[in-house]
Amino acid sequence: PPNELRIAIARARDLKAMDAAVPFSSKGKTSDPYVKVKLEGFSDKKTKTRMKTLAPVWNDSSFTFDLVAGQKGTSTESQPKEVELEVMDYDLVGSDDFLGLVVLKLDELLEAKHKPVSK
């Protein structure tokens, strides 16, 4: 559909290790990454957490946003302008750790339709 935004999360690489298997040791350092997808006016979406990896693959994670239904009663000026992809490290205890953020401008994505985005 023409007013649908579909975002597929494929993979990440070279992530920062946030978890240490052995305290004060460099052995076994990994992260438990997941991606939060944020689009203004919509509920945040989230991929599955990939445990103990610095190069996660999420080929099974895609999200669809209905830009008309999700923005009922709003004008085109208030349509979302960008999508945020925030990579986080899951922690069982305490708050999750920030790993990175990519902000994609929707008008640029529309110009580059069907081309993969990598940053």
Secondary structure, DSSP 8 states (H G I E B T S, - for coil): -TTEEEEEEEE--S----B-SSTT--TT-B--EEEEEEETTS--EE-----S-SS-EEEEEEEEEETTGGGTT--GGGS--EEEEEEEE--SSS--EEEEEEEEEHHHHHHTTT-----
